[in-house]
Amino acid sequence: MSIRIVRFWAVTLMVSIFNLSLCHTAAATVIGTGEAMSSVARAEHLSAVEAVLARADVQTVLEAHGVTTDDAMARVAALSDEELIALQQEFDQMPAGGISLLAVLGITFVVLMVLELTGVINIFNKF
Amino acid sequence: MFIRALWPALLTLITGCAGPALLQQSWPPGTSDSIELTSTPFYPQQDYECGPAALATVLSAALQENGTAVVPDALVAEVYVPDRKGSLQPEIVAAARKRGLVVYPVRPALEDLVAQLAAGQPVLVLQNLGLKSLPVWHYAVVIGADETAEDVVLRSGTVRRRVESSGDFMRRWSLAGRWGIVTLQPGVLPANPDWPVYLRAVADLEASGASQGAGRAYEAALASDPGLAAARFGLANVRYAAGQLEQASSLYASLAGDPEFSVAALNNLANIRIDQGCLEHADAALDRAQARAGVASSLAAALSSTRERLIRAMNGVGPAPPGHCTALHP
């Protein structure tokens, strides 16, 4: 898909979500539980507009890392504000639990074997 | 670097010591000296998918009573990031919440982990099986611990019953920031709950749309400690969303003097009064909220929207029929 088509869909999607959230905001005179808790804890709370932008950001990152568009959309919809912020700011530094043995092959393999045999680490048998 | 990494092993060889008595020190009093949640299901991991496998394990354990099982394959599309060949913590939490469960992060201490096991809850943990500078991240589920043997039992990867010494376990858990969660049916409380943390988890569940479940969780918290203002406020919001206006308003009214939740409670109470057409009551509640809030309050925007809504209502309708509002809370 060319960049232009991707951009077209991204903008269309953002505008439509944005409109939805504006309608929602207009009626939001009731304070939600999470919002009240955040005001007590002085924690970060995303405005409706910020949340839309953060969702779009994280969705883009997920897609760039091999998640399908449909899945990425459903996944960002399930995230809380705090989780969105964490993924938006720390995606690349975040530990991805999954044991990527291929990534530690080569020279490190030898190092790991030594450590493994001496019992310092334990990654090769039965994980 | 190698010498430093090898040091614990050398130390063990030299001293012949079995390691410190970590579990013995952190064992909750009155608990039998060995716990193992043997009925916890097991899903062997495929490829890099220890996230979905470990998550399926705790979800199936929590949903067992409902006769629901969650298989790892169903979770891959929700938590696996192909290019990172693994799963990220926030998405693990979100996927569990999506199934109507309260996701409670345990305190970063062995003592709390054992307490959760003793309460019957398996704990999903992140481990670093490698080194600090060469991390090998892995999700596993702690299902047991033995005080005298000083070991921890896990459902891990392709191993149904993996036993790690408490020292090994603590090193691998600590290198991963001692992150762990329990996934609880609404109404089931964690052992020794850290209330702000627990209630935040319930609020996240409420925001995800599982309002009824969140209501049960708030009720359970209040049954355990009636003084929890956050739980009272959350329950009021659940009742309001369900259209139970009188229950909601008496809960809000009970928070009118609360140092932390009064502003939000009075604001929402004012909204109920507008719904009911009792605009003078709404005005009074909103005045009290604004007097308590101060200008810099992060809730100021919501208060002024409520004020606008009230003004529109006042311009739009005549006075409420006499008697309709007299029995209400102020």
Interface residues (C-beta under 8 A of the other chain):
Chain A: A28 T29 V30 I31 G32 T33 G34 E35 A36 M37 S38 S39 V40 A41 R42 H45 L62 A64 H65 G66 V67 T68 D71 A74 R75 A78 L79 S80 E82 E83 A86 L87 F91 M94 P95 A96 G97 G98 I99 S100 L101 A103 V104 T108 V111 L112 V114 L115 T118 G119 V120 I121 N122 I123 K126 F127
Chain B: F2 A5 L6 P8 A9 T12 Y48 E49 C50 G51 A54 A77 E78 Y80 V81 P82 D83 R84 K85 G86 S87 L88 Q89 P90 E91 V93 A94 A95 R97 K98 L126 N128 L129 G130 L131 L134 P135 V136 W137 H138 Y139 S156 G157 T158 V159 R162 E164 D168 A176 P196 L199 R200 A203 D204 E206 A207 S208 A214 A230 F233 G234 N237 Y240 E260 F261 V263 A264 N267 N268 N271 S297 S298 L299 A302 S305 T306 E308 R309
